[in-house]
Amino acid sequence: MKLVSHANLWHRLWSIRLGILTAALKGADVAYRNMHADWAAHLPGWLLGGLGWASLATGAAATAAVLIQQQSLNSTDTITPTVPENQA
């Protein structure tokens, strides 16, 4: 597997942050859908739709963040390669 040269900066990449948020929202959405009907009756009806739309929006934002180049990652003084140059 080839890694990018700035893989050690994963926490600064917006695509990773948004991807984690998308997974959390989708997990909450699935948990709500699988919840027992007695419990789900006490939650507001808009919550299920809100979770679905929020996970869709953050998923789209994570995809867009992959395409948008972050200026903070362009400076070469903060990026230290984590993979040797000659990796096959």
MARFI-612341 format. One record per atom (N, C-alpha, C): residue number from 1; x, y, z; residue in three letters. Coordinates in nm, 4 decimals, padded with zeros to 6 digits, m for minus. Each point is the difference from the previous one (the first is absolute). Layout:
! MARFI-612341
   k       c1       c2       c3   r
 NUM        X        Y        Z ALA
...
***
This chain:
! MARFI-612341
   k       c1       c2       c3   r
   1  00.0835 m00.1167  00.0000 MET
   1 m00.0835  00.1167  00.0000 MET
   1  00.0886  00.1238  00.0000 MET
   2 m00.0298  00.0924 m00.0867 LYS
   2  00.0735  00.1261 m00.0019 LYS
   2 m00.0755  00.1043  00.0799 LYS
   3  00.0722  00.0697  00.0853 LEU
   3 m00.0592  00.1069  00.0781 LEU
   3  00.0411  00.1342 m00.0582 LEU
   4 m00.0803  00.1020  00.0256 VAL
   4  00.0373  00.1342 m00.0428 VAL
   4  00.1117  00.0492  00.0908 VAL
   5  00.0748  00.0977 m00.0462 SER
   5  00.1158  00.0461  00.0756 SER
   5 m00.0390  00.0738  00.1272 SER
   6 m00.1232  00.0449  00.0110 HIS
   6 m00.0431  00.0704  00.1203 HIS
   6 m00.1073 m00.0792  00.0758 HIS
   7  00.0127 m00.1326  00.0024 ALA
   7 m00.0964 m00.0852  00.0706 ALA
   7  00.0040  00.0228  00.1503 ALA
   8  00.1138  00.0466  00.0510 ASN
   8  00.0083  00.0273  00.1435 ASN
   8 m00.0821  00.1223  00.0398 ASN
   9 m00.0485  00.0756 m00.0941 LEU
   9 m00.0827  00.1176  00.0276 LEU
   9 m00.1479 m00.0296 m00.0224 LEU
  10 m00.0424 m00.1263  00.0170 TRP
  10 m00.1366 m00.0396 m00.0306 TRP
  10 m00.1018  00.0819  00.0781 TRP
  11  00.0330  00.0409  00.1208 HIS
  11 m00.0947  00.0745  00.0825 HIS
  11 m00.0235  00.1418 m00.0523 HIS
  12  00.0859  00.0484 m00.0891 ARG
  12 m00.0182  00.1325 m00.0585 ARG
  12 m00.0743 m00.0045 m00.1323 ARG
  13 m00.0256 m00.1189 m00.0523 LEU
  13 m00.0694 m00.0131 m00.1279 LEU
  13 m00.1512  00.0055  00.0220 LEU
  14 m00.0658  00.0945 m00.0653 TRP
  14 m00.1442  00.0166  00.0170 TRP
  14 m00.0774 m00.1196 m00.0524 TRP
  15  00.0498 m00.0662 m00.1018 SER
  15 m00.0729 m00.1148 m00.0533 SER
  15 m00.0097 m00.1114  00.1037 SER
  16  00.1040 m00.0189  00.0799 ILE
  16 m00.0019 m00.1021  00.1043 ILE
  16 m00.0947  00.0412  00.1117 ILE
  17  00.0070  00.1257  00.0410 ARG
  17 m00.0894  00.0488  00.1058 ARG
  17 m00.1460 m00.0161 m00.0408 ARG
  18 m00.0323  00.0415 m00.1210 LEU
  18 m00.1378 m00.0090 m00.0471 LEU
  18 m00.0426 m00.1449 m00.0218 LEU
  19  00.0928 m00.0848 m00.0408 GLY
  19 m00.0311 m00.1418 m00.0159 GLY
  19 m00.0348 m00.0657  00.1324 GLY
  20  00.0728  00.0360  00.1058 ILE
  20 m00.0297 m00.0527  00.1328 ILE
  20 m00.1360  00.0498  00.0472 ILE
  21 m00.0301  00.1271 m00.0240 LEU
  21 m00.1302  00.0551  00.0369 LEU
  21 m00.1123 m00.0676 m00.0779 LEU
  22  00.0232 m00.0267 m00.1280 THR
  22 m00.0997 m00.0696 m00.0817 THR
  22 m00.0282 m00.1391  00.0551 THR
  23  00.1041 m00.0715  00.0375 ALA
  23 m00.0182 m00.1346  00.0551 ALA
  23 m00.0778  00.0044  00.1308 ALA
  24  00.0276  00.0991  00.0841 ALA
  24 m00.0719  00.0119  00.1269 ALA
  24 m00.1476  00.0321 m00.0229 ALA
  25 m00.0279  00.0919 m00.0925 LEU
  25 m00.1388  00.0348 m00.0297 LEU
  25 m00.0749 m00.1170 m00.0627 LEU
  26  00.0654 m00.0713 m00.0886 LYS
  26 m00.0645 m00.1153 m00.0629 LYS
  26 m00.0235 m00.1104  00.1034 LYS
  27  00.0918 m00.0181  00.0918 GLY
  27 m00.0198 m00.0975  00.1062 GLY
  27 m00.1179  00.0359  00.0894 GLY
  28 m00.0148  00.1287  00.0310 ALA
  28 m00.1155  00.0446  00.0786 ALA
  28 m00.1287 m00.0206 m00.0775 ALA
  29  00.0041  00.0237 m00.1305 ASP
  29 m00.1169 m00.0201 m00.0853 ASP
  29 m00.0417 m00.1471 m00.0008 ASP
  30  00.0955 m00.0898 m00.0146 VAL
  30 m00.0293 m00.1437 m00.0007 VAL
  30 m00.0497 m00.0447  00.1370 VAL
  31  00.0592  00.0520  00.1066 ALA
  31 m00.0449 m00.0351  00.1347 ALA
  31 m00.1436  00.0459  00.0229 ALA
  32 m00.0341  00.1190 m00.0497 TYR
  32 m00.1371  00.0510  00.0127 TYR
  32 m00.0970 m00.0892 m00.0763 TYR
  33  00.0370 m00.0418 m00.1196 ARG
  33 m00.0889 m00.0843 m00.0808 ARG
  33 m00.0201 m00.1379  00.0619 ARG
  34  00.1001 m00.0514  00.0699 ASN
  34 m00.0096 m00.1321  00.0611 ASN
  34 m00.0499  00.0036  00.1440 ASN
  35 m00.0329  00.1182  00.0467 MET
  35 m00.0458  00.0161  00.1372 MET
  35 m00.1401 m00.0597  00.0173 MET
  36 m00.0248 m00.0525  00.1167 HIS
  36 m00.1313 m00.0564  00.0306 HIS
  36 m00.1057  00.1105 m00.0118 HIS
  37 m00.1164 m00.0341 m00.0495 ALA
  37 m00.1056  00.0987 m00.0263 ALA
  37 m00.0423  00.0744  00.1262 ALA
  38  00.0056 m00.0640  00.1137 ASP
  38 m00.0370  00.0676  00.1243 ASP
  38  00.0966  00.1126  00.0335 ASP
  39  00.1279 m00.0205 m00.0299 TRP
  39  00.0990  00.1031  00.0272 TRP
  39 m00.0062  00.1100 m00.1053 TRP
  40 m00.0146 m00.0391 m00.1258 ALA
  40 m00.0018  00.0978 m00.1093 ALA
  40 m00.1195  00.0933  00.0100 ALA
  41 m00.1070 m00.0428  00.0656 ALA
  41 m00.1186  00.0847  00.0141 ALA
  41  00.0276  00.1232  00.0851 ALA
  42  00.1016 m00.0055  00.0840 HIS
  42  00.0321  00.1128  00.0878 HIS
  42  00.0978  00.0989 m00.0633 HIS
  43  00.0483 m00.0292 m00.1185 LEU
  43  00.0928  00.0893 m00.0694 LEU
  43 m00.0766  00.0807 m00.1050 LEU
  44  00.0440  00.1217 m00.0279 PRO
  44 m00.0713  00.0810 m00.0997 PRO
  44  00.0104 m00.0612 m00.1395 PRO
  45 m00.1038  00.0189 m00.0794 GLY
  45 m00.0053 m00.0579 m00.1338 GLY
  45  00.1020  00.0583 m00.0968 GLY
  46  00.0373  00.1263  00.0202 TRP
  46  00.0940  00.0638 m00.0912 TRP
  46  00.1427 m00.0498  00.0191 TRP
  47  00.0254 m00.0711  00.1098 LEU
  47  00.1367 m00.0442  00.0290 LEU
  47  00.0530 m00.0981 m00.1046 LEU
  48 m00.0841 m00.0931 m00.0428 LEU
  48  00.0436 m00.0989 m00.0984 LEU
  48  00.0358  00.0674 m00.1322 LEU
  49 m00.0856  00.0890 m00.0474 GLY
  49  00.0299  00.0723 m00.1234 GLY
  49  00.1213  00.0891  00.0135 GLY
  50  00.0148  00.0628  00.1162 GLY
  50  00.1155  00.0862  00.0246 GLY
  50  00.1308 m00.0755 m00.0011 GLY
  51 m00.0009 m00.1186  00.0602 LEU
  51  00.1216 m00.0829 m00.0011 LEU
  51  00.0343 m00.0444 m00.1411 LEU
  52 m00.1010 m00.0360 m00.0774 GLY
  52  00.0247 m00.0423 m00.1380 GLY
  52  00.0572  00.1115 m00.0848 GLY
  53 m00.0625  00.1181  00.0092 TRP
  53  00.0493  00.1137 m00.0786 TRP
  53  00.1381  00.0457  00.0469 TRP
  54  00.0229 m00.0033  00.1298 ALA
  54  00.1307  00.0417  00.0524 ALA
  54  00.1102 m00.0955 m00.0444 ALA
  55 m00.0285 m00.1304 m00.0002 SER
  55  00.1027 m00.0943 m00.0453 SER
  55  00.0240  00.0137 m00.1499 SER
  56 m00.1046  00.0296 m00.0754 LEU
  56  00.0171  00.0233 m00.1436 LEU
  56  00.0839  00.1250 m00.0258 LEU
  57 m00.0291  00.1071  00.0740 ALA
  57  00.0735  00.1255 m00.0183 ALA
  57  00.1468 m00.0136  00.0400 ALA
  58  00.0265 m00.0658  00.1128 THR
  58  00.1401 m00.0146  00.0412 THR
  58  00.0753 m00.0960 m00.0915 THR
  59 m00.0692 m00.0996 m00.0546 GLY
  59  00.0642 m00.0886 m00.0974 GLY
  59  00.0378  00.0745 m00.1268 GLY
  60 m00.0895  00.0877 m00.0460 ALA
  60  00.0304  00.0822 m00.1183 ALA
  60  00.1129  00.0978  00.0303 ALA
  61 m00.0004  00.0566  00.1197 ALA
  61  00.1072  00.0927  00.0373 ALA
  61  00.1343 m00.0721  00.0107 ALA
  62 m00.0011 m00.1233  00.0491 ALA
  62  00.1246 m00.0776  00.0079 ALA
  62  00.0530 m00.0289 m00.1397 ALA
  63 m00.0902 m00.0294 m00.0926 THR
  63  00.0420 m00.0228 m00.1388 THR
  63  00.0570  00.1268 m00.0611 THR
  64 m00.0647  00.1128  00.0250 ALA
  64  00.0499  00.1280 m00.0522 ALA
  64  00.1334  00.0367  00.0633 ALA
  65  00.0182 m00.0345  00.1269 ALA
  65  00.1252  00.0338  00.0681 ALA
  65  00.1188 m00.0762 m00.0576 ALA
  66 m00.0254 m00.1155 m00.0598 VAL
  66  00.1080 m00.0741 m00.0650 VAL
  66  00.0487  00.0767 m00.1230 VAL
  67 m00.0927  00.0654 m00.0681 LEU
  67  00.0341  00.0706 m00.1235 LEU
  67  00.0602  00.1377  00.0244 LEU
  68 m00.0339  00.0606  00.1125 ILE
  68  00.0487  00.1343  00.0308 ILE
  68  00.1354 m00.0107  00.0680 ILE
  69  00.0968  00.0733 m00.0510 GLN
  69  00.1349 m00.0049  00.0565 GLN
  69  00.0089  00.0944  00.1193 GLN
  70  00.0441 m00.0521  00.1134 GLN
  70  00.0131  00.0806  00.1193 GLN
  70  00.1313  00.0774 m00.0034 GLN
  71 m00.0088  00.1303  00.0216 GLN
  71  00.1191  00.0846 m00.0015 GLN
  71  00.0942 m00.0343  00.1156 GLN
  72 m00.0544 m00.0428  00.1134 SER
  72  00.0850 m00.0289  00.1155 SER
  72  00.0883 m00.1221 m00.0225 SER
  73 m00.0314 m00.0821 m00.0987 LEU
  73  00.0821 m00.1174 m00.0284 LEU
  73  00.1030  00.0257 m00.1094 LEU
  74 m00.0003  00.1188 m00.0579 ASN
  74  00.0933  00.0315 m00.1082 ASN
  74  00.1386  00.0385  00.0488 ASN
  75  00.0112  00.0449  00.1237 SER
  75  00.1313  00.0408  00.0492 SER
  75  00.0850 m00.1237  00.0260 SER
  76  00.1201 m00.0020 m00.0558 THR
  76  00.0866 m00.1178  00.0096 THR
  76  00.0723 m00.0092  00.1333 THR
  77 m00.0002  00.1072  00.0801 ASP
  77  00.0721 m00.0058  00.1257 ASP
  77 m00.0727 m00.0825  00.1061 ASP
  78 m00.1320 m00.0193 m00.0116 THR
  78 m00.0733 m00.0769  00.0999 THR
  78 m00.0243 m00.1436 m00.0430 THR
  79  00.0252 m00.0324 m00.1251 ILE
  79 m00.0270 m00.1347 m00.0490 ILE
  79  00.1288 m00.0817  00.0022 ILE
  80 m00.0047 m00.1077  00.0741 THR
  80  00.1124 m00.0930  00.0006 THR
  80 m00.0491 m00.1310 m00.0584 THR
  81  00.0634 m00.0497 m00.1048 PRO
  81 m00.0463 m00.1241 m00.0622 PRO
  81  00.0022 m00.1164  00.0972 PRO
  82 m00.1075 m00.0796 m00.0041 THR
  82 m00.0069 m00.1172  00.0859 THR
  82  00.0308 m00.1265 m00.0766 THR
  83  00.0147  00.0120 m00.1307 VAL
  83  00.0258 m00.1159 m00.0862 VAL
  83  00.1290  00.0266 m00.0751 VAL
  84  00.0892 m00.0980 m00.0076 PRO
  84  00.1239  00.0205 m00.0769 PRO
  84 m00.0300  00.0306 m00.1458 PRO
  85  00.0878  00.0765 m00.0609 GLU
  85 m00.0165  00.0400 m00.1401 GLU
  85 m00.0020 m00.1181 m00.0949 GLU
  86  00.0730 m00.1052  00.0311 ASN
  86  00.0160 m00.1128 m00.0907 ASN
  86 m00.0983 m00.1138  00.0271 ASN
  87 m00.1097  00.0288  00.0658 GLN
  87 m00.0975 m00.1063  00.0294 GLN
  87 m00.0654 m00.0478 m00.1294 GLN
  88 m00.0120 m00.1313 m00.0149 ALA
  88 m00.0567 m00.0560 m00.1227 ALA
  88 m00.1480 m00.0103  00.0061 ALA
***
